[in-house]
């Protein structure tokens, strides 16, 4: 899994607040719904380790389901995989479209900053 993608999802989902709770009941760093958390045997959705572990497993599942197409994966993370399949792409929901754009922007940012960190000082 691409660490920059995970960071980007966490940034947009919770702004790195492990106690975040959405209006719809998603919780923790990666904003897991109860059903998703249960699917990955999460006991405490506010526990950062459990939350990230399940969120990453779910992203991996979506990456496989959508053949690595990151925009579709992000849309599915936000709106649900069946919704993305029903619309044969990113659903026409402004919230989901904004979500995909924001995560992709942060993904690019975190990729650049990670690259800068690993190459700084090397010649």
C-alpha positions as CSV (number, residue, x, y, z in Angstrom):
1,X,0.0,0.0,0.0
2,X,1.1,3.5,-0.8
3,X,1.7,5.3,2.5
4,X,1.0,8.7,0.8
5,X,-2.5,7.4,-0.1
6,X,-3.2,6.3,3.4
7,X,-2.0,9.6,4.8
8,X,-4.2,11.5,2.3
9,X,-7.3,9.5,3.2
10,X,-6.6,10.1,6.9
11,X,-6.1,13.8,6.3
12,X,-9.4,14.2,4.4
13,X,-11.4,11.8,6.6
14,X,-10.4,13.1,10.1
15,X,-7.5,15.6,9.8
16,X,-5.5,13.1,11.9
17,X,-8.0,13.3,14.8
18,X,-8.4,9.8,16.2
19,X,-11.5,10.9,18.1
20,X,-13.3,12.3,15.0
21,X,-17.0,11.3,14.5
22,X,-18.9,12.1,11.3
23,X,-22.6,13.1,11.1
24,X,-23.2,9.6,9.7
25,X,-21.5,7.8,12.5
26,X,-18.1,7.1,11.0
27,X,-15.4,7.2,13.6
28,X,-11.6,7.4,14.1
29,X,-8.7,8.4,11.8
30,X,-10.0,6.6,8.7
31,X,-13.7,7.2,9.6
32,X,-14.9,3.6,9.7
33,X,-18.6,2.9,9.7
34,X,-19.7,0.1,12.1
35,X,-20.3,-2.4,9.3
36,X,-16.8,-1.9,7.8
37,X,-15.2,-2.1,11.2
38,X,-17.1,-5.3,12.0
39,X,-16.0,-6.7,8.6
40,X,-12.4,-6.4,9.7
41,X,-12.9,-7.4,13.4
42,X,-12.3,-4.0,14.8
43,X,-13.1,-3.9,18.5
44,X,-12.5,-0.2,19.1
45,X,-13.0,2.1,16.1
46,X,-11.2,4.9,18.1
47,X,-8.1,2.9,18.6
48,X,-5.7,4.3,16.0
49,X,-3.9,1.0,15.3
50,X,-7.1,-0.9,14.8
51,X,-8.7,1.9,12.8
52,X,-5.8,2.3,10.4
53,X,-5.3,-1.5,10.0
54,X,-9.0,-1.9,9.0
55,X,-9.0,1.2,6.8
56,X,-5.9,0.0,5.0
57,X,-7.4,-3.5,4.5
58,X,-10.5,-1.9,3.1
59,X,-8.5,0.3,0.7
60,X,-6.6,-2.8,-0.4
61,X,-9.9,-4.6,-1.0
62,X,-11.2,-1.6,-3.0
63,X,-8.0,-1.4,-5.0
64,X,-8.4,-5.0,-6.0
65,X,-12.1,-4.6,-6.8
66,X,-11.5,-1.5,-9.0
67,X,-8.3,-2.7,-10.7
68,X,-6.1,-0.2,-9.0
69,X,-8.0,2.8,-10.3
70,X,-7.4,5.2,-7.4
71,X,-10.2,7.7,-8.2
72,X,-12.8,4.9,-8.2
73,X,-11.3,3.4,-5.0
74,X,-11.6,6.8,-3.3
75,X,-15.2,7.2,-4.6
76,X,-16.0,3.8,-3.3
77,X,-14.4,4.5,0.1
78,X,-16.6,7.6,0.4
79,X,-19.9,6.5,-1.3
80,X,-19.7,2.7,-1.3
81,X,-18.5,0.2,-3.9
82,X,-22.0,-0.7,-5.1
83,X,-22.7,3.0,-5.7
84,X,-19.6,3.4,-7.9
85,X,-20.5,0.2,-9.8
86,X,-24.1,1.4,-10.3
87,X,-22.9,4.7,-11.7
88,X,-20.0,3.0,-13.6
89,X,-17.6,5.6,-12.3
90,X,-17.5,8.3,-9.7
91,X,-21.1,9.1,-8.7
92,X,-22.5,12.5,-9.5
93,X,-22.6,13.4,-5.8
94,X,-20.9,16.7,-5.1
95,X,-19.6,15.4,-1.8
96,X,-18.0,12.4,-3.4
97,X,-16.6,14.4,-6.2
98,X,-15.0,16.9,-3.8
99,X,-13.8,14.0,-1.6
100,X,-12.0,12.3,-4.5
101,X,-10.4,15.6,-5.6
102,X,-9.2,16.5,-2.1
103,X,-7.7,13.1,-1.4
104,X,-5.9,13.0,-4.8
105,X,-4.5,16.5,-4.1
106,X,-3.2,15.4,-0.7
107,X,-1.9,12.1,-2.1
108,X,0.2,14.1,-4.6
109,X,1.4,16.4,-1.8
110,X,2.3,13.5,0.5
111,X,4.1,11.7,-2.3
112,X,6.2,14.8,-3.0
113,X,7.0,15.5,0.7
114,X,7.9,11.8,1.3
115,X,10.1,11.9,-1.7
116,X,11.8,15.0,-0.5
117,X,12.4,13.5,3.0
118,X,13.9,10.3,1.5
119,X,16.2,12.1,-0.9
120,X,17.2,15.1,1.1
121,X,20.9,15.3,1.5
122,X,21.7,12.5,-0.9
123,X,23.9,13.1,-3.9
